[in-house]
Amino acid sequence: MEHQLRLAPIEKPKSPYVKLGFWYFKRLFGKVITPAKVVYARVPSLMKVAGLFYKISNKAPLNEDLKIMIHALVSDLNACPFCLDIANAFAMKKGNSMKKLGAVHEFANNDLFSPSERACLAYVKEVTLHKQVPDEVFSELKKHFTEEQIIFITFLIASEVYYNTMNLALGIGSDGLCAVG
């Protein structure tokens, strides 16, 4: 699906807080990301929400590769090109193997993925597509993750769905971050 921005990007925000955010995004990604120009420039408090989500995500007691795989699978299932692009950019920036990201839909039968990754990604897929999880999927997840980790996995899914929804509804497509980063 081709994405057409529904709101024009604001290149010069009025808010000093958003100006600082623009500087941060440019430093982090080499450019100011489109959600900042479309969303945060209009509603600066949503940049605070994103900052809080980022802080919580960083505290998740999960492997960094798994966190990125969660974001990538949710974004791919929801067909959000911006979020998939940024997940890939983070993976590249952290020096992670892109092999698993490229095969994330094949997690169930691919030897690249460990049993714990398979259990997690099966849960991610069910939550993303159905918002409910069969007992056998949840039981398998519990074999590999603590209750605290399960809460964080669920939060990562929910926060990614939030970003996917904002970007898709507003027509925000890929920023080509992988090419920049």
N, C-alpha and C positions, 0 to 999 in steps of 0.2 A: 504494500500500500504506500503510495506516495504521500508525503507529509507536506502540508501547506500551513505555514504559520497563520493562526487566526488573529493574533495580535502582533502589531509591529514591535520589534525589539527597541528598547530604550537604551541608546548608546551612552548617554550622559545623565545618569541618575542625579536627583536632587539630594537625596539622603546621604550624609557623610558615612553612615554605617554601610550603605550599599556600595558607595565608592570604595570603601575599604575592602568589601567583599569582591568587587570587580578586580581590584589589585591582587587579592589573594588568588582568585581563580586564574588570572593571567600568569601569575608566578607558578601555580601548581600545574596548569595544563598548557601554558603557552598562548592561551587565548581566554577571553571571557566567554563562559559557556552560555548557550542560548537560554536555558531556564533562568539564569540570573537576569538577563536582559528583559525577558518577557514576564516572569513571575516576581522575582525579588525586587526589581526596580519599581514595581507597582505596589507590592505588599511586603515591605521590608521585614515584618515580623515572621514571614514564612522562611526567611533565611535563618532566623533563630531556630525555627523548628528543624530545619535541615542540619544546623550545627549541633543541636541536641541529639538528633538521630545518629549523626556521625560519631559523637562522643559515646553514646550507648553502644553502637556497633563496635567501636574500638575496644570496649570493655568486655565484649563477648568472649568467654573462655573457649574459643574455637580456633582451629588452625586457620591462618589467613587464606590459604588456598581454598578451604572449604567455604569461607565467607564469600569469596569472590564467585565460587561456583554457584552458591545460593542466589546471589544477585543476578548472575548471568542466566541461570535457568528460569527464574521468575520472569525476567525481562524478555527472554526468548519466547516463553510460553504466552506472554501477554503481547508479543510482537511490538516491543518498545525499542526502536532503533537507537534512540539517544542513550537509554540506560544500558543496553547491551554494549554500545560503543564505550561508555565510561567504565563499565566492568572490565572490558578488554584492556582499556588504557591503564587502569589500576594494576591489572595483572602484569602488563608489560613493564610498568614503572617499578614494580616490586621484583621484577626478574622472574616471575612465575612462568611455568611452562604453559604455552597456549594449547598444547596437545589436548589436555583434559577439557578445556573450554570448548574446543572444536568438536569434542565428542560427548558433550554433556547430555545430549538427548539419548545417547546409547549407553548411559551409565549402568543400566540393569544387566547388560550382557557383555560389558567391556572390561577386560583385565586391567586396564589403566586405573580403575576405581577400586578402592578397598571396600571390604564389607561395610564398614561404618559410613563411608561416603555414599555407597549405594542406598543404605537405610535412610540416610539424611535426604538424599535427592529424591527418593521415592515419596517421602513425607512432603518435601517441597512441592513436588508435582501435584500430589493430591490436594494440598491446601490451596495452591494457586488455582487449580482448575475447578475444584469442587467445594472449597471452604470447609470440607469435612474430610475425615480420614478413617478408612476402614481399620478395624481393631488389629488385624494382622500387620498392617503397615506401622501402626503406633507401637505395637509390641516389639517389632524388630528395631525400631528407633530406640526404645528404652533399653535394649540390650547393649547399645553402643554409647549412649549419652546419658548424662545425669539429668535430673529434673531441671536444674538451673540452665543447663545447656539447651534443653528442649525449649524452654521459655525464650532464650536468646535466638534460637533458630526460628521460632515462630515470629518473634519481633522482626528479624531480618526479612522474612517473607512479607510481613504486613507493611513494613516501611518501604520495601521495594514496590509493592503494589501501589502504595500512595504515590511514589514518584512516577511510576508507569502511567497511572491514571491522569495525573497532572499533565504530563508531557503529551500523551496521546490525545487527550481532549483539546489541548491547545495547539495541536499540530506540530509539536517540536520533534524534529527528526534528528538523525545523527549529526554530530558536530565534527566528525572526522578526527576525533581525538587520537585514535591510533596512528594516524598519519602524522599528526603534530607531535605526539609524545614519543 
